[in-house]
Amino acid sequence: MDELEQARHEAQAELDRMQEVSGSEEISDEKLKGFSGLEVFDKDKLKVLIEKVVVYGADAMEIVWKVRNLFDRTPA
């Protein structure tokens, strides 16, 4: 249990650090187009797209994106 709590604490600290670095900037369409052909994302590219990741347990998590859902067909 202590190991899991330590891992959770370290992951939260890393997430907090990433959020400070990336901020909540607007992402231009041109910048997003650069991601369309990628097969592998690295940490820096993910920081551009992801606002935060919330881990609820071993089998549940939530990703909060910095961009709207590009596949959503409902009008804005």
N, CA, C, O and CB atoms as a CASP TS submission, in Angstrom:
PFRMAT TS
TARGET T0000
AUTHOR 0000-0000-0000
METHOD Language model
MODEL 1
PARENT N/A
ATOM      1  N   MET     1       0.821  -1.178   0.000  1.00  0.00           N
ATOM      2  CA  MET     1       0.000   0.000   0.000  1.00  0.00           C
ATOM      3  C   MET     1       0.877   1.257   0.000  1.00  0.00           C
ATOM      4  O   MET     1       0.583   2.230  -0.694  1.00  0.00           O
ATOM      5  CB  MET     1      -0.941  -0.011   1.203  1.00  0.00           C
ATOM      6  N   ASP     2       1.955   1.220   0.787  1.00  0.00           N
ATOM      7  CA  ASP     2       2.866   2.364   0.852  1.00  0.00           C
ATOM      8  C   ASP     2       3.522   2.627  -0.503  1.00  0.00           C
ATOM      9  O   ASP     2       3.693   3.778  -0.905  1.00  0.00           O
ATOM     10  CB  ASP     2       3.943   2.128   1.919  1.00  0.00           C
ATOM     11  N   GLU     3       3.891   1.544  -1.207  1.00  0.00           N
ATOM     12  CA  GLU     3       4.507   1.698  -2.523  1.00  0.00           C
ATOM     13  C   GLU     3       3.540   2.329  -3.515  1.00  0.00           C
ATOM     14  O   GLU     3       3.931   3.187  -4.307  1.00  0.00           O
ATOM     15  CB  GLU     3       4.984   0.346  -3.047  1.00  0.00           C
ATOM     16  N   LEU     4       2.289   1.911  -3.476  1.00  0.00           N
ATOM     17  CA  LEU     4       1.284   2.490  -4.366  1.00  0.00           C
ATOM     18  C   LEU     4       1.042   3.965  -4.048  1.00  0.00           C
ATOM     19  O   LEU     4       0.904   4.783  -4.957  1.00  0.00           O
ATOM     20  CB  LEU     4      -0.029   1.709  -4.261  1.00  0.00           C
ATOM     21  N   GLU     5       0.991   4.297  -2.785  1.00  0.00           N
ATOM     22  CA  GLU     5       0.791   5.687  -2.392  1.00  0.00           C
ATOM     23  C   GLU     5       1.984   6.543  -2.840  1.00  0.00           C
ATOM     24  O   GLU     5       1.797   7.673  -3.291  1.00  0.00           O
ATOM     25  CB  GLU     5       0.591   5.793  -0.860  1.00  0.00           C
ATOM     26  N   GLN     6       3.188   6.019  -2.722  1.00  0.00           N
ATOM     27  CA  GLN     6       4.381   6.744  -3.173  1.00  0.00           C
ATOM     28  C   GLN     6       4.346   6.935  -4.688  1.00  0.00           C
ATOM     29  O   GLN     6       4.667   8.015  -5.184  1.00  0.00           O
ATOM     30  CB  GLN     6       5.666   5.990  -2.758  1.00  0.00           C
ATOM     31  N   ALA     7       3.960   5.899  -5.420  1.00  0.00           N
ATOM     32  CA  ALA     7       3.871   6.002  -6.879  1.00  0.00           C
ATOM     33  C   ALA     7       2.812   7.023  -7.276  1.00  0.00           C
ATOM     34  O   ALA     7       3.028   7.795  -8.210  1.00  0.00           O
ATOM     35  CB  ALA     7       3.549   4.628  -7.504  1.00  0.00           C
ATOM     36  N   ARG     8       1.675   7.044  -6.588  1.00  0.00           N
ATOM     37  CA  ARG     8       0.626   8.012  -6.869  1.00  0.00           C
ATOM     38  C   ARG     8       1.119   9.430  -6.593  1.00  0.00           C
ATOM     39  O   ARG     8       0.860  10.347  -7.372  1.00  0.00           O
ATOM     40  CB  ARG     8      -0.624   7.708  -6.034  1.00  0.00           C
ATOM     41  N   HIS     9       1.820   9.600  -5.496  1.00  0.00           N
ATOM     42  CA  HIS     9       2.357  10.917  -5.145  1.00  0.00           C
ATOM     43  C   HIS     9       3.360  11.399  -6.207  1.00  0.00           C
ATOM     44  O   HIS     9       3.333  12.565  -6.601  1.00  0.00           O
ATOM     45  CB  HIS     9       3.033  10.865  -3.752  1.00  0.00           C
ATOM     46  N   GLU    10       4.228  10.516  -6.661  1.00  0.00           N
ATOM     47  CA  GLU    10       5.208  10.870  -7.686  1.00  0.00           C
ATOM     48  C   GLU    10       4.526  11.205  -9.006  1.00  0.00           C
ATOM     49  O   GLU    10       4.926  12.148  -9.688  1.00  0.00           O
ATOM     50  CB  GLU    10       6.205   9.729  -7.886  1.00  0.00           C
ATOM     51  N   ALA    11       3.503  10.442  -9.370  1.00  0.00           N
ATOM     52  CA  ALA    11       2.770  10.710 -10.612  1.00  0.00           C
ATOM     53  C   ALA    11       2.053  12.057 -10.533  1.00  0.00           C
ATOM     54  O   ALA    11       2.032  12.801 -11.513  1.00  0.00           O
ATOM     55  CB  ALA    11       1.753   9.581 -10.898  1.00  0.00           C
ATOM     56  N   GLN    12       1.466  12.380  -9.379  1.00  0.00           N
ATOM     57  CA  GLN    12       0.785  13.661  -9.216  1.00  0.00           C
ATOM     58  C   GLN    12       1.788  14.808  -9.293  1.00  0.00           C
ATOM     59  O   GLN    12       1.496  15.846  -9.887  1.00  0.00           O
ATOM     60  CB  GLN    12       0.023  13.703  -7.879  1.00  0.00           C
ATOM     61  N   ALA    13       2.961  14.631  -8.701  1.00  0.00           N
ATOM     62  CA  ALA    13       3.998  15.661  -8.754  1.00  0.00           C
ATOM     63  C   ALA    13       4.453  15.890 -10.195  1.00  0.00           C
ATOM     64  O   ALA    13       4.666  17.032 -10.601  1.00  0.00           O
ATOM     65  CB  ALA    13       5.199  15.266  -7.870  1.00  0.00           C
ATOM     66  N   GLU    14       4.602  14.825 -10.962  1.00  0.00           N
ATOM     67  CA  GLU    14       4.988  14.949 -12.373  1.00  0.00           C
ATOM     68  C   GLU    14       3.890  15.641 -13.173  1.00  0.00           C
ATOM     69  O   GLU    14       4.177  16.488 -14.019  1.00  0.00           O
ATOM     70  CB  GLU    14       5.290  13.563 -12.978  1.00  0.00           C
ATOM     71  N   LEU    15       2.653  15.288 -12.912  1.00  0.00           N
ATOM     72  CA  LEU    15       1.527  15.932 -13.587  1.00  0.00           C
ATOM     73  C   LEU    15       1.482  17.425 -13.264  1.00  0.00           C
ATOM     74  O   LEU    15       1.286  18.248 -14.157  1.00  0.00           O
ATOM     75  CB  LEU    15       0.204  15.260 -13.184  1.00  0.00           C
ATOM     76  N   ASP    16       1.659  17.768 -12.012  1.00  0.00           N
ATOM     77  CA  ASP    16       1.672  19.174 -11.616  1.00  0.00           C
ATOM     78  C   ASP    16       2.794  19.933 -12.322  1.00  0.00           C
ATOM     79  O   ASP    16       2.600  21.059 -12.779  1.00  0.00           O
ATOM     80  CB  ASP    16       1.827  19.298 -10.096  1.00  0.00           C
ATOM     81  N   ARG    17       3.965  19.308 -12.405  1.00  0.00           N
ATOM     82  CA  ARG    17       5.104  19.933 -13.079  1.00  0.00           C
ATOM     83  C   ARG    17       4.802  20.140 -14.559  1.00  0.00           C
ATOM     84  O   ARG    17       5.116  21.190 -15.118  1.00  0.00           O
ATOM     85  CB  ARG    17       6.373  19.076 -12.908  1.00  0.00           C
ATOM     86  N   MET    18       4.197  19.147 -15.189  1.00  0.00           N
ATOM     87  CA  MET    18       3.873  19.247 -16.608  1.00  0.00           C
ATOM     88  C   MET    18       2.846  20.351 -16.860  1.00  0.00           C
ATOM     89  O   MET    18       2.939  21.073 -17.853  1.00  0.00           O
ATOM     90  CB  MET    18       3.344  17.904 -17.129  1.00  0.00           C
ATOM     91  N   GLN    19       1.883  20.482 -15.976  1.00  0.00           N
ATOM     92  CA  GLN    19       0.870  21.512 -16.142  1.00  0.00           C
ATOM     93  C   GLN    19       1.463  22.907 -15.991  1.00  0.00           C
ATOM     94  O   GLN    19       1.058  23.834 -16.693  1.00  0.00           O
ATOM     95  CB  GLN    19      -0.253  21.312 -15.139  1.00  0.00           C
ATOM     96  N   GLU    20       2.409  23.062 -15.090  1.00  0.00           N
ATOM     97  CA  GLU    20       3.063  24.356 -14.921  1.00  0.00           C
ATOM     98  C   GLU    20       3.842  24.737 -16.169  1.00  0.00           C
ATOM     99  O   GLU    20       3.840  25.896 -16.585  1.00  0.00           O
ATOM    100  CB  GLU    20       3.992  24.333 -13.707  1.00  0.00           C
ATOM    101  N   VAL    21       4.503  23.761 -16.758  1.00  0.00           N
ATOM    102  CA  VAL    21       5.323  24.009 -17.944  1.00  0.00           C
ATOM    103  C   VAL    21       4.453  24.329 -19.154  1.00  0.00           C
ATOM    104  O   VAL    21       4.745  25.254 -19.912  1.00  0.00           O
ATOM    105  CB  VAL    21       6.213  22.798 -18.242  1.00  0.00           C
ATOM    106  N   SER    22       3.382  23.556 -19.330  1.00  0.00           N
ATOM    107  CA  SER    22       2.587  23.696 -20.541  1.00  0.00           C
ATOM    108  C   SER    22       1.565  24.815 -20.468  1.00  0.00           C
ATOM    109  O   SER    22       1.261  25.428 -21.492  1.00  0.00           O
ATOM    110  CB  SER    22       1.893  22.416 -20.832  1.00  0.00           C
ATOM    111  N   GLY    23       1.026  25.099 -19.297  1.00  0.00           N
ATOM    112  CA  GLY    23      -0.004  26.119 -19.184  1.00  0.00           C
ATOM    113  C   GLY    23      -1.266  25.682 -19.899  1.00  0.00           C
ATOM    114  O   GLY    23      -1.366  24.535 -20.337  1.00  0.00           O
ATOM    115  N   SER    24      -2.214  26.565 -20.022  1.00  0.00           N
ATOM    116  CA  SER    24      -3.460  26.231 -20.710  1.00  0.00           C
ATOM    117  C   SER    24      -3.614  27.129 -21.927  1.00  0.00           C
ATOM    118  O   SER    24      -4.543  27.933 -22.010  1.00  0.00           O
ATOM    119  CB  SER    24      -4.683  26.377 -19.759  1.00  0.00           C
ATOM    120  N   GLU    25      -2.711  26.984 -22.848  1.00  0.00           N
ATOM    121  CA  GLU    25      -2.687  27.813 -24.047  1.00  0.00           C
ATOM    122  C   GLU    25      -3.662  27.304 -25.095  1.00  0.00           C
ATOM    123  O   GLU    25      -4.036  26.131 -25.098  1.00  0.00           O
ATOM    124  CB  GLU    25      -1.285  27.863 -24.625  1.00  0.00           C
ATOM    125  N   GLU    26      -4.061  28.183 -25.965  1.00  0.00           N
ATOM    126  CA  GLU    26      -4.871  27.781 -27.104  1.00  0.00           C
ATOM    127  C   GLU    26      -3.971  27.068 -28.106  1.00  0.00           C
ATOM    128  O   GLU    26      -2.815  27.449 -28.293  1.00  0.00           O
ATOM    129  CB  GLU    26      -5.579  29.009 -27.757  1.00  0.00           C
ATOM    130  N   ILE    27      -4.495  26.049 -28.740  1.00  0.00           N
ATOM    131  CA  ILE    27      -3.719  25.295 -29.718  1.00  0.00           C
ATOM    132  C   ILE    27      -4.271  25.606 -31.098  1.00  0.00           C
ATOM    133  O   ILE    27      -5.454  25.399 -31.368  1.00  0.00           O
ATOM    134  CB  ILE    27      -3.763  23.759 -29.425  1.00  0.00           C
ATOM    135  N   SER    28      -3.418  26.096 -31.952  1.00  0.00           N
ATOM    136  CA  SER    28      -3.858  26.478 -33.297  1.00  0.00           C
ATOM    137  C   SER    28      -4.131  25.246 -34.156  1.00  0.00           C
ATOM    138  O   SER    28      -3.589  24.167 -33.915  1.00  0.00           O
ATOM    139  CB  SER    28      -2.805  27.369 -33.973  1.00  0.00           C
ATOM    140  N   ASP    29      -4.979  25.431 -35.161  1.00  0.00           N
ATOM    141  CA  ASP    29      -5.258  24.341 -36.092  1.00  0.00           C
ATOM    142  C   ASP    29      -3.993  23.897 -36.810  1.00  0.00           C
ATOM    143  O   ASP    29      -3.806  22.710 -37.075  1.00  0.00           O
ATOM    144  CB  ASP    29      -6.317  24.765 -37.110  1.00  0.00           C
ATOM    145  N   GLU    30      -3.129  24.849 -37.122  1.00  0.00           N
ATOM    146  CA  GLU    30      -1.874  24.511 -37.806  1.00  0.00           C
ATOM    147  C   GLU    30      -1.014  23.599 -36.942  1.00  0.00           C
ATOM    148  O   GLU    30      -0.413  22.646 -37.440  1.00  0.00           O
ATOM    149  CB  GLU    30      -1.092  25.788 -38.163  1.00  0.00           C
ATOM    150  N   LYS    31      -0.957  23.893 -35.646  1.00  0.00           N
ATOM    151  CA  LYS    31      -0.170  23.070 -34.745  1.00  0.00           C
ATOM    152  C   LYS    31      -0.764  21.664 -34.654  1.00  0.00           C
ATOM    153  O   LYS    31      -0.030  20.677 -34.612  1.00  0.00           O
ATOM    154  CB  LYS    31      -0.097  23.717 -33.354  1.00  0.00           C
ATOM    155  N   LEU    32      -2.086  21.578 -34.623  1.00  0.00           N
ATOM    156  CA  LEU    32      -2.743  20.269 -34.562  1.00  0.00           C
ATOM    157  C   LEU    32      -2.520  19.457 -35.824  1.00  0.00           C
ATOM    158  O   LEU    32      -2.394  18.235 -35.755  1.00  0.00           O
ATOM    159  CB  LEU    32      -4.229  20.440 -34.326  1.00  0.00           C
ATOM    160  N   LYS    33      -2.467  20.115 -36.980  1.00  0.00           N
ATOM    161  CA  LYS    33      -2.233  19.400 -38.234  1.00  0.00           C
ATOM    162  C   LYS    33      -0.909  18.655 -38.205  1.00  0.00           C
ATOM    163  O   LYS    33      -0.772  17.604 -38.831  1.00  0.00           O
ATOM    164  CB  LYS    33      -2.260  20.369 -39.412  1.00  0.00           C
ATOM    165  N   GLY    34       0.065  19.191 -37.484  1.00  0.00           N
ATOM    166  CA  GLY    34       1.356  18.535 -37.379  1.00  0.00           C
ATOM    167  C   GLY    34       1.310  17.204 -36.662  1.00  0.00           C
ATOM    168  O   GLY    34       2.234  16.400 -36.785  1.00  0.00           O
ATOM    169  N   PHE    35       0.248  16.959 -35.913  1.00  0.00           N
ATOM    170  CA  PHE    35       0.115  15.703 -35.177  1.00  0.00           C
ATOM    171  C   PHE    35      -0.609  14.624 -35.977  1.00  0.00           C
ATOM    172  O   PHE    35      -0.554  13.453 -35.600  1.00  0.00           O
ATOM    173  CB  PHE    35      -0.618  15.946 -33.881  1.00  0.00           C
ATOM    174  N   SER    36      -1.267  14.972 -37.042  1.00  0.00           N
ATOM    175  CA  SER    36      -2.130  14.028 -37.741  1.00  0.00           C
ATOM    176  C   SER    36      -1.390  12.838 -38.343  1.00  0.00           C
ATOM    177  O   SER    36      -1.968  11.755 -38.432  1.00  0.00           O
ATOM    178  CB  SER    36      -2.866  14.739 -38.818  1.00  0.00           C
ATOM    179  N   GLY    37      -0.158  12.993 -38.753  1.00  0.00           N
ATOM    180  CA  GLY    37       0.573  11.897 -39.376  1.00  0.00           C
ATOM    181  C   GLY    37       1.486  11.136 -38.435  1.00  0.00           C
ATOM    182  O   GLY    37       2.187  10.221 -38.867  1.00  0.00           O
ATOM    183  N   LEU    38       1.494  11.486 -37.179  1.00  0.00           N
ATOM    184  CA  LEU    38       2.402  10.835 -36.238  1.00  0.00           C
ATOM    185  C   LEU    38       1.927   9.441 -35.864  1.00  0.00           C
ATOM    186  O   LEU    38       0.731   9.201 -35.701  1.00  0.00           O
ATOM    187  CB  LEU    38       2.552  11.677 -34.989  1.00  0.00           C
ATOM    188  N   GLU    39       2.869   8.534 -35.731  1.00  0.00           N
ATOM    189  CA  GLU    39       2.553   7.184 -35.286  1.00  0.00           C
ATOM    190  C   GLU    39       2.934   6.987 -33.823  1.00  0.00           C
ATOM    191  O   GLU    39       2.405   6.100 -33.153  1.00  0.00           O
ATOM    192  CB  GLU    39       3.266   6.156 -36.161  1.00  0.00           C
ATOM    193  N   VAL    40       3.851   7.811 -33.332  1.00  0.00           N
ATOM    194  CA  VAL    40       4.317   7.705 -31.951  1.00  0.00           C
ATOM    195  C   VAL    40       4.363   9.113 -31.350  1.00  0.00           C
ATOM    196  O   VAL    40       4.869  10.043 -31.979  1.00  0.00           O
ATOM    197  CB  VAL    40       5.728   7.011 -31.877  1.00  0.00           C
ATOM    198  N   PHE    41       3.837   9.265 -30.144  1.00  0.00           N
ATOM    199  CA  PHE    41       3.888  10.543 -29.447  1.00  0.00           C
ATOM    200  C   PHE    41       4.967  10.486 -28.378  1.00  0.00           C
ATOM    201  O   PHE    41       5.108   9.483 -27.679  1.00  0.00           O
ATOM    202  CB  PHE    41       2.514  10.894 -28.824  1.00  0.00           C
ATOM    203  N   ASP    42       5.722  11.561 -28.257  1.00  0.00           N
ATOM    204  CA  ASP    42       6.660  11.640 -27.146  1.00  0.00           C
ATOM    205  C   ASP    42       6.060  12.556 -26.079  1.00  0.00           C
ATOM    206  O   ASP    42       4.989  13.131 -26.271  1.00  0.00           O
ATOM    207  CB  ASP    42       8.062  12.160 -27.620  1.00  0.00           C
ATOM    208  N   LYS    43       6.756  12.682 -24.969  1.00  0.00           N
ATOM    209  CA  LYS    43       6.259  13.430 -23.819  1.00  0.00           C
ATOM    210  C   LYS    43       5.939  14.884 -24.173  1.00  0.00           C
ATOM    211  O   LYS    43       4.915  15.408 -23.736  1.00  0.00           O
ATOM    212  CB  LYS    43       7.280  13.386 -22.692  1.00  0.00           C
ATOM    213  N   ASP    44       6.787  15.534 -24.946  1.00  0.00           N
ATOM    214  CA  ASP    44       6.564  16.936 -25.302  1.00  0.00           C
ATOM    215  C   ASP    44       5.315  17.116 -26.159  1.00  0.00           C
ATOM    216  O   ASP    44       4.572  18.082 -25.984  1.00  0.00           O
ATOM    217  CB  ASP    44       7.775  17.489 -26.039  1.00  0.00           C
ATOM    218  N   LYS    45       5.086  16.195 -27.076  1.00  0.00           N
ATOM    219  CA  LYS    45       3.889  16.276 -27.921  1.00  0.00           C
ATOM    220  C   LYS    45       2.625  16.051 -27.107  1.00  0.00           C
ATOM    221  O   LYS    45       1.611  16.710 -27.332  1.00  0.00           O
ATOM    222  CB  LYS    45       3.965  15.254 -29.058  1.00  0.00           C
ATOM    223  N   LEU    46       2.685  15.124 -26.166  1.00  0.00           N
ATOM    224  CA  LEU    46       1.523  14.867 -25.321  1.00  0.00           C
ATOM    225  C   LEU    46       1.199  16.065 -24.436  1.00  0.00           C
ATOM    226  O   LEU    46       0.029  16.339 -24.169  1.00  0.00           O
ATOM    227  CB  LEU    46       1.759  13.634 -24.460  1.00  0.00           C
ATOM    228  N   LYS    47       2.218  16.777 -23.983  1.00  0.00           N
ATOM    229  CA  LYS    47       1.980  17.956 -23.141  1.00  0.00           C
ATOM    230  C   LYS    47       1.227  19.036 -23.900  1.00  0.00           C
ATOM    231  O   LYS    47       0.528  19.847 -23.292  1.00  0.00           O
ATOM    232  CB  LYS    47       3.304  18.516 -22.620  1.00  0.00           C
ATOM    233  N   VAL    48       1.360  19.058 -25.213  1.00  0.00           N
ATOM    234  CA  VAL    48       0.638  20.037 -26.029  1.00  0.00           C
ATOM    235  C   VAL    48      -0.847  19.685 -26.092  1.00  0.00           C
ATOM    236  O   VAL    48      -1.693  20.578 -26.135  1.00  0.00           O
ATOM    237  CB  VAL    48       1.235  20.104 -27.454  1.00  0.00           C
ATOM    238  N   LEU    49      -1.168  18.399 -26.097  1.00  0.00           N
ATOM    239  CA  LEU    49      -2.543  17.946 -26.296  1.00  0.00           C
ATOM    240  C   LEU    49      -3.327  17.689 -25.020  1.00  0.00           C
ATOM    241  O   LEU    49      -4.548  17.847 -25.008  1.00  0.00           O
ATOM    242  CB  LEU    49      -2.534  16.713 -27.099  1.00  0.00           C
ATOM    243  N   ILE    50      -2.654  17.297 -23.950  1.00  0.00           N
ATOM    244  CA  ILE    50      -3.340  16.855 -22.733  1.00  0.00           C
ATOM    245  C   ILE    50      -3.262  17.915 -21.646  1.00  0.00           C
ATOM    246  O   ILE    50      -2.178  18.394 -21.311  1.00  0.00           O
ATOM    247  CB  ILE    50      -2.741  15.542 -22.227  1.00  0.00           C
ATOM    248  N   GLU    51      -4.405  18.274 -21.102  1.00  0.00           N
ATOM    249  CA  GLU    51      -4.474  19.211 -19.979  1.00  0.00           C
ATOM    250  C   GLU    51      -4.076  18.509 -18.685  1.00  0.00           C
ATOM    251  O   GLU    51      -3.220  18.993 -17.944  1.00  0.00           O
ATOM    252  CB  GLU    51      -5.895  19.811 -19.852  1.00  0.00           C
ATOM    253  N   LYS    52      -4.713  17.350 -18.417  1.00  0.00           N
ATOM    254  CA  LYS    52      -4.372  16.585 -17.225  1.00  0.00           C
ATOM    255  C   LYS    52      -4.867  15.163 -17.361  1.00  0.00           C
ATOM    256  O   LYS    52      -5.739  14.862 -18.177  1.00  0.00           O
ATOM    257  CB  LYS    52      -4.960  17.235 -15.971  1.00  0.00           C
ATOM    258  N   VAL    53      -4.292  14.290 -16.542  1.00  0.00           N
ATOM    259  CA  VAL    53      -4.707  12.895 -16.459  1.00  0.00           C
ATOM    260  C   VAL    53      -5.040  12.625 -14.999  1.00  0.00           C
ATOM    261  O   VAL    53      -4.225  12.873 -14.110  1.00  0.00           O
ATOM    262  CB  VAL    53      -3.589  11.911 -16.996  1.00  0.00           C
ATOM    263  N   VAL    54      -6.234  12.121 -14.761  1.00  0.00           N
ATOM    264  CA  VAL    54      -6.662  11.791 -13.407  1.00  0.00           C
ATOM    265  C   VAL    54      -6.760  10.274 -13.324  1.00  0.00           C
ATOM    266  O   VAL    54      -7.502   9.651 -14.085  1.00  0.00           O
ATOM    267  CB  VAL    54      -8.033  12.480 -13.043  1.00  0.00           C
ATOM    268  N   VAL    55      -6.007   9.679 -12.394  1.00  0.00           N
ATOM    269  CA  VAL    55      -6.021   8.225 -12.217  1.00  0.00           C
ATOM    270  C   VAL    55      -6.892   7.913 -11.009  1.00  0.00           C
ATOM    271  O   VAL    55      -6.624   8.367  -9.897  1.00  0.00           O
ATOM    272  CB  VAL    55      -4.568   7.649 -12.034  1.00  0.00           C
ATOM    273  N   TYR    56      -7.938   7.130 -11.244  1.00  0.00           N
ATOM    274  CA  TYR    56      -8.880   6.773 -10.191  1.00  0.00           C
ATOM    275  C   TYR    56      -8.551   5.432  -9.544  1.00  0.00           C
ATOM    276  O   TYR    56      -9.032   5.139  -8.450  1.00  0.00           O
ATOM    277  CB  TYR    56     -10.280   6.739 -10.746  1.00  0.00           C
ATOM    278  N   GLY    57      -7.757   4.638 -10.193  1.00  0.00           N
ATOM    279  CA  GLY    57      -7.395   3.327  -9.667  1.00  0.00           C
ATOM    280  C   GLY    57      -6.641   2.558 -10.722  1.00  0.00           C
ATOM    281  O   GLY    57      -6.237   3.112 -11.744  1.00  0.00           O
ATOM    282  N   ALA    58      -6.455   1.277 -10.470  1.00  0.00           N
ATOM    283  CA  ALA    58      -5.672   0.445 -11.384  1.00  0.00           C
ATOM    284  C   ALA    58      -6.327   0.302 -12.749  1.00  0.00           C
ATOM    285  O   ALA    58      -5.645   0.044 -13.741  1.00  0.00           O
ATOM    286  CB  ALA    58      -5.458  -0.923 -10.783  1.00  0.00           C
ATOM    287  N   ASP    59      -7.636   0.465 -12.808  1.00  0.00           N
ATOM    288  CA  ASP    59      -8.318   0.242 -14.080  1.00  0.00           C
ATOM    289  C   ASP    59      -9.230   1.394 -14.501  1.00  0.00           C
ATOM    290  O   ASP    59     -10.138   1.207 -15.311  1.00  0.00           O
ATOM    291  CB  ASP    59      -9.121  -1.018 -13.999  1.00  0.00           C
ATOM    292  N   ALA    60      -8.988   2.582 -13.950  1.00  0.00           N
ATOM    293  CA  ALA    60      -9.832   3.719 -14.318  1.00  0.00           C
ATOM    294  C   ALA    60      -9.021   5.010 -14.314  1.00  0.00           C
ATOM    295  O   ALA    60      -8.301   5.316 -13.364  1.00  0.00           O
ATOM    296  CB  ALA    60     -11.028   3.838 -13.358  1.00  0.00           C
ATOM    297  N   MET    61      -9.164   5.761 -15.415  1.00  0.00           N
ATOM    298  CA  MET    61      -8.498   7.051 -15.510  1.00  0.00           C
ATOM    299  C   MET    61      -9.277   7.965 -16.428  1.00  0.00           C
ATOM    300  O   MET    61     -10.113   7.515 -17.212  1.00  0.00           O
ATOM    301  CB  MET    61      -7.060   6.891 -16.008  1.00  0.00           C
ATOM    302  N   GLU    62      -9.000   9.247 -16.326  1.00  0.00           N
ATOM    303  CA  GLU    62      -9.665  10.248 -17.153  1.00  0.00           C
ATOM    304  C   GLU    62      -8.597  11.131 -17.790  1.00  0.00           C
ATOM    305  O   GLU    62      -7.658  11.558 -17.118  1.00  0.00           O
ATOM    306  CB  GLU    62     -10.673  11.101 -16.313  1.00  0.00           C
ATOM    307  N   ILE    63      -8.739  11.401 -19.079  1.00  0.00           N
ATOM    308  CA  ILE    63      -7.823  12.313 -19.773  1.00  0.00           C
ATOM    309  C   ILE    63      -8.607  13.563 -20.121  1.00  0.00           C
ATOM    310  O   ILE    63      -9.652  13.490 -20.768  1.00  0.00           O
ATOM    311  CB  ILE    63      -7.199  11.652 -21.063  1.00  0.00           C
ATOM    312  N   VAL    64      -8.102  14.708 -19.692  1.00  0.00           N
ATOM    313  CA  VAL    64      -8.712  15.988 -20.021  1.00  0.00           C
ATOM    314  C   VAL    64      -7.855  16.614 -21.112  1.00  0.00           C
ATOM    315  O   VAL    64      -6.694  16.956 -20.884  1.00  0.00           O
ATOM    316  CB  VAL    64      -8.828  16.928 -18.757  1.00  0.00           C
ATOM    317  N   TRP    65      -8.433  16.762 -22.296  1.00  0.00           N
ATOM    318  CA  TRP    65      -7.706  17.258 -23.459  1.00  0.00           C
ATOM    319  C   TRP    65      -7.711  18.780 -23.504  1.00  0.00           C
ATOM    320  O   TRP    65      -8.641  19.413 -23.006  1.00  0.00           O
ATOM    321  CB  TRP    65      -8.310  16.694 -24.741  1.00  0.00           C
ATOM    322  N   LYS    66      -6.689  19.363 -24.091  1.00  0.00           N
ATOM    323  CA  LYS    66      -6.629  20.803 -24.306  1.00  0.00           C
ATOM    324  C   LYS    66      -7.379  21.201 -25.572  1.00  0.00           C
ATOM    325  O   LYS    66      -7.616  22.385 -25.814  1.00  0.00           O
ATOM    326  CB  LYS    66      -5.177  21.268 -24.387  1.00  0.00           C
ATOM    327  N   VAL    67      -7.743  20.229 -26.362  1.00  0.00           N
ATOM    328  CA  VAL    67      -8.437  20.482 -27.621  1.00  0.00           C
ATOM    329  C   VAL    67      -9.824  19.874 -27.554  1.00  0.00           C
ATOM    330  O   VAL    67     -10.070  18.941 -26.790  1.00  0.00           O
ATOM    331  CB  VAL    67      -7.646  19.909 -28.821  1.00  0.00           C
ATOM    332  N   ARG    68     -10.722  20.408 -28.355  1.00  0.00           N
ATOM    333  CA  ARG    68     -12.065  19.837 -28.400  1.00  0.00           C
ATOM    334  C   ARG    68     -12.002  18.493 -29.104  1.00  0.00           C
ATOM    335  O   ARG    68     -11.011  18.183 -29.765  1.00  0.00           O
ATOM    336  CB  ARG    68     -13.062  20.792 -29.119  1.00  0.00           C
ATOM    337  N   ASN    69     -13.032  17.710 -28.967  1.00  0.00           N
ATOM    338  CA  ASN    69     -13.103  16.410 -29.608  1.00  0.00           C
ATOM    339  C   ASN    69     -13.247  16.593 -31.103  1.00  0.00           C
ATOM    340  O   ASN    69     -14.305  17.021 -31.566  1.00  0.00           O
ATOM    341  CB  ASN    69     -14.266  15.581 -29.047  1.00  0.00           C
ATOM    342  N   LEU    70     -12.229  16.287 -31.864  1.00  0.00           N
ATOM    343  CA  LEU    70     -12.241  16.483 -33.307  1.00  0.00           C
ATOM    344  C   LEU    70     -13.205  15.537 -34.022  1.00  0.00           C
ATOM    345  O   LEU    70     -13.545  15.762 -35.184  1.00  0.00           O
ATOM    346  CB  LEU    70     -10.850  16.300 -33.857  1.00  0.00           C
ATOM    347  N   PHE    71     -13.641  14.492 -33.343  1.00  0.00           N
ATOM    348  CA  PHE    71     -14.528  13.512 -33.949  1.00  0.00           C
ATOM    349  C   PHE    71     -15.991  13.774 -33.617  1.00  0.00           C
ATOM    350  O   PHE    71     -16.880  13.106 -34.146  1.00  0.00           O
ATOM    351  CB  PHE    71     -14.144  12.126 -33.502  1.00  0.00           C
ATOM    352  N   ASP    72     -16.240  14.729 -32.755  1.00  0.00           N
ATOM    353  CA  ASP    72     -17.611  15.066 -32.366  1.00  0.00           C
ATOM    354  C   ASP    72     -18.281  15.812 -33.495  1.00  0.00           C
ATOM    355  O   ASP    72     -17.773  16.843 -33.935  1.00  0.00           O
ATOM    356  CB  ASP    72     -17.636  15.908 -31.070  1.00  0.00           C
ATOM    357  N   ARG    73     -19.401  15.324 -33.972  1.00  0.00           N
ATOM    358  CA  ARG    73     -20.105  15.925 -35.107  1.00  0.00           C
ATOM    359  C   ARG    73     -21.224  16.867 -34.675  1.00  0.00           C
ATOM    360  O   ARG    73     -21.900  17.441 -35.529  1.00  0.00           O
ATOM    361  CB  ARG    73     -20.673  14.839 -35.991  1.00  0.00           C
ATOM    362  N   THR    74     -21.438  17.041 -33.355  1.00  0.00           N
ATOM    363  CA  THR    74     -22.495  17.948 -32.922  1.00  0.00           C
ATOM    364  C   THR    74     -22.013  19.389 -33.071  1.00  0.00           C
ATOM    365  O   THR    74     -20.837  19.676 -32.850  1.00  0.00           O
ATOM    366  CB  THR    74     -22.914  17.654 -31.454  1.00  0.00           C
ATOM    367  N   PRO    75     -22.917  20.294 -33.445  1.00  0.00           N
ATOM    368  CA  PRO    75     -22.511  21.708 -33.632  1.00  0.00           C
ATOM    369  C   PRO    75     -22.041  22.335 -32.330  1.00  0.00           C
ATOM    370  O   PRO    75     -22.560  22.034 -31.255  1.00  0.00           O
ATOM    371  CB  PRO    75     -23.676  22.532 -34.203  1.00  0.00           C
ATOM    372  N   ALA    76     -21.057  23.204 -32.444  1.00  0.00           N
ATOM    373  CA  ALA    76     -20.505  23.879 -31.257  1.00  0.00           C
ATOM    374  C   ALA    76     -21.441  24.943 -30.751  1.00  0.00           C
ATOM    375  O   ALA    76     -21.139  25.611 -29.762  1.00  0.00           O
ATOM    376  CB  ALA    76     -19.149  24.496 -31.566  1.00  0.00           C
TER
END
